[in-house]
Amino acid sequence: MTPAAKTLQGRRALPPRKARHADECETLEQLPNIGPSLAADLRLLGVNHPRDLATRDAFVLYQSLCAITGTRQDPCVLDTFMAATDFMRGAQARPWWTYTAERKSVHGAV
């Protein structure tokens, strides 16, 4: 067994590298700000590939997630959906919290 194989034995695989541009995204987990939990939520909503987000409305996704789970999701989930949909429409990657002011301005209290 090679030294590299010994080093990797028993360790979890590294998460996918985050995409710098929308065209680099092959999995939801490659989207900036999206980890395994939000990727699972997006799949629950029928979003199976990052490109699906380019035509989706972040607020509708958020409302649908609240309805499907029967739970009011934290507003930062909406911020993150806004970041992901913008990114897949060609915007630069930005931290989800930079969308908070826009969310409050557009959608008020959610």
Number of C-alpha atoms within 10 A of each C-alpha: 5 6 8 8 9 10 9 10 9 8 8 7 7 6 10 14 13 18 18 14 16 23 13 13 20 15 16 27 22 21 26 23 20 20 15 12 10 16 21 16 16 21 13 14 14 11 17 16 15 23 19 13 22 16 11 16 13 21 17 12 21 25 14 14 20 14 12 11 11 9 9 12 15 11 15 15 19 24 24 24 26 24 27 26 22 21 24 22 16 12 13 14 19 15 13 19 15 13 18 17 12 13 19 13 10 9 11 9 8 13
